[in-house]
Amino acid sequence: RLSGVMMGILSSEMEPQDALEELKHIPRYDFTDFVQLVSAKETYVWQASQNALPYHIVVIDCGLKYNILRLLNRFGCLTTVVPSSTKAEEILALKPDGILISPGPGDPARLVNIEETVRKLLGKEPMMGICLGHQIIARALGADTFKLKFGHRGGNHPVRDLETGRVHITAQNHGYAVDADSVKGGLEVSHINLNDDTVEGLSHRELPIISIQYHAEGSPGPQDNTYLFHRFLELVARFKAKS
């Protein structure tokens, strides 16, 4: 409780002192780039909806959950998933109508290459970030992130949408958060966690960008937070109408 989350080791065979010595040599969680271990190795297309809208969404896979693709499919989108190492020029060559940066594991400060890719994509197409994707967008626009003393895990986390005032019950699974005092570059806080006032969402005052820290695809209730996908697709529609 005093030191916050710490690394540990479990063993039924090692003596405590041997386990502590082994623990010293295990790579620390916050020094490891886990995204490269879990991201797709090749680009692939998720099955198109029979009631397809004329929207093509490219998802940058940082540790993607398939329910994000299922929801985009349900809303009528054709979805292409690309590895996290994909360059901005390659993503734009796919002619997306929108770009989504997925959730994933680890410290966002380790993902400088993805951050640079996202920075090059800002303003080119509407963009949505979820969890790690939210943190990457924030960092791409100059904000800082920090490690929470205790991560937010599981369901039943109350989050207020500052646009509507409504409180949503959310599913969460993250150990890092965006520093509210560092938010800049046109971003503003759109959602807050009512347990500890940490940032749970961002929007941009000029660019078509929204992001959330929690998992709208995680189904804390049947359809509790899918409204955010509707909000993203509304940005896509408005951007498409202007172009």
Residue pairs with C-beta under 8 A, 6 or more apart in sequence:
4 148
4 149
4 150
5 148
5 149
5 150
5 151
5 175
7 23
7 26
7 28
7 29
8 23
9 19
9 20
9 22
9 23
9 26
11 19
14 22
29 106
29 107
30 106
30 107
30 110
30 147
31 107
31 110
32 106
32 110
33 106
33 110
33 111
34 63
34 104
34 105
34 106
35 62
35 63
35 84
35 104
35 105
35 106
35 111
35 114
35 132
36 84
36 85
38 62
38 63
38 104
38 105
39 61
39 62
39 63
39 64
39 83
39 84
39 85
39 104
40 61
40 64
40 81
40 82
40 83
41 83
42 83
43 80
43 81
43 82
43 83
43 86
44 80
44 81
45 78
45 79
45 80
45 81
46 69
46 72
46 73
46 78
46 79
46 80
46 81
47 73
48 73
48 78
49 73
49 74
49 75
49 76
49 77
49 78
51 76
52 76
52 77
52 78
53 75
53 76
53 77
53 233
54 97
54 240
55 76
55 77
55 78
55 97
55 98
55 233
55 236
55 237
55 240
56 77
56 78
56 79
56 80
56 94
56 95
56 96
56 97
56 98
57 72
57 77
57 78
57 79
57 80
57 96
57 97
57 98
57 99
57 100
57 236
58 79
58 80
58 81
58 82
58 91
58 94
58 96
58 98
58 99
58 100
59 68
59 69
59 72
59 79
59 80
59 81
59 82
59 99
59 100
59 101
59 102
60 82
60 84
60 86
60 91
60 99
60 100
60 101
60 102
60 114
60 117
60 118
60 133
61 81
61 82
61 83
61 84
61 102
61 104
62 84
62 101
62 102
62 103
62 104
62 111
62 114
62 132
62 133
62 136
63 102
63 103
63 104
63 105
63 132
64 81
64 102
64 103
64 104
65 102
65 103
65 215
65 217
65 218
67 217
67 218
67 219
68 100
68 102
68 130
68 217
69 79
69 81
71 217
71 226
71 229
72 79
72 100
72 229
73 79
75 229
75 230
75 233
77 233
80 94
80 96
82 90
82 91
82 94
84 104
84 111
84 114
85 113
86 117
87 117
88 117
88 118
88 120
88 121
88 124
89 120
91 99
91 117
91 121
92 121
92 124
92 125
96 125
97 125
97 126
97 236
97 239
97 240
98 125
98 126
98 127
98 128
98 232
98 233
98 235
98 236
98 239
99 121
99 125
99 126
99 127
99 128
100 127
100 128
100 129
100 130
100 133
100 232
101 114
101 118
101 127
101 128
101 129
101 130
101 132
101 133
101 134
101 136
101 137
102 130
102 131
102 132
102 133
103 130
103 131
103 132
103 133
103 173
103 215
104 131
104 132
104 133
105 132
106 132
107 145
107 147
107 176
108 115
108 132
108 135
108 136
108 139
108 145
108 176
109 139
109 145
111 132
111 136
114 136
115 136
115 139
115 140
116 140
118 127
118 136
118 137
118 140
119 140
119 141
121 127
122 140
122 141
122 207
122 209
123 207
123 208
125 208
125 239
126 208
126 209
126 232
126 235
126 236
126 239
127 137
127 207
127 208
127 209
127 210
128 209
128 210
128 211
128 228
128 229
128 232
128 235
129 135
129 136
129 137
129 209
129 210
129 211
129 212
130 211
130 212
130 215
130 216
130 217
131 173
131 174
131 212
131 213
131 214
131 215
132 174
133 211
134 178
134 201
134 202
134 211
134 212
134 213
135 145
135 176
135 177
135 178
135 213
137 202
137 209
137 211
138 145
138 178
138 183
138 187
138 199
138 202
138 211
139 145
141 184
141 185
141 186
141 187
141 204
142 182
142 184
142 185
143 178
143 179
143 182
143 183
143 184
143 185
143 187
144 178
144 179
144 182
145 176
145 177
145 178
145 179
146 176
146 177
146 179
147 175
147 176
148 174
148 175
148 176
148 177
148 198
151 173
151 174
151 175
152 172
152 173
152 174
152 193
152 195
152 198
152 214
153 172
153 173
154 171
154 172
154 173
155 169
155 170
155 171
155 172
155 218
155 220
156 169
156 220
157 169
157 170
157 171
157 172
157 193
157 195
157 214
158 167
158 168
158 169
158 170
158 193
158 194
158 195
159 167
159 168
159 169
159 170
159 191
159 192
159 193
159 194
159 200
159 201
159 214
160 166
160 167
160 168
160 191
160 192
160 194
161 167
161 168
161 190
161 191
161 201
162 189
162 190
162 191
162 192
163 190
163 203
167 194
168 224
168 225
169 220
169 221
169 224
170 200
170 214
170 215
170 216
170 218
170 220
170 224
170 225
171 214
171 215
171 218
171 219
171 220
172 213
172 214
172 215
172 218
173 215
173 218
174 213
177 198
177 199
177 213
178 198
178 199
178 202
178 213
179 199
180 189
180 197
180 198
180 199
183 189
183 199
183 202
186 204
186 205
186 206
186 207
187 202
187 203
187 204
187 205
187 209
188 202
188 203
188 204
188 205
189 199
189 201
189 202
190 201
190 202
190 203
190 210
191 199
191 200
191 201
191 212
191 213
191 214
192 198
192 199
192 200
192 201
193 199
193 200
193 213
198 213
199 213
200 212
200 213
200 214
201 210
201 211
201 212
201 213
202 209
202 210
202 211
203 209
203 210
203 211
204 210
208 235
208 236
208 238
208 239
210 228
210 231
210 232
210 235
212 225
212 228
214 225
215 225
216 225
216 226
216 228
216 229
217 226
218 225
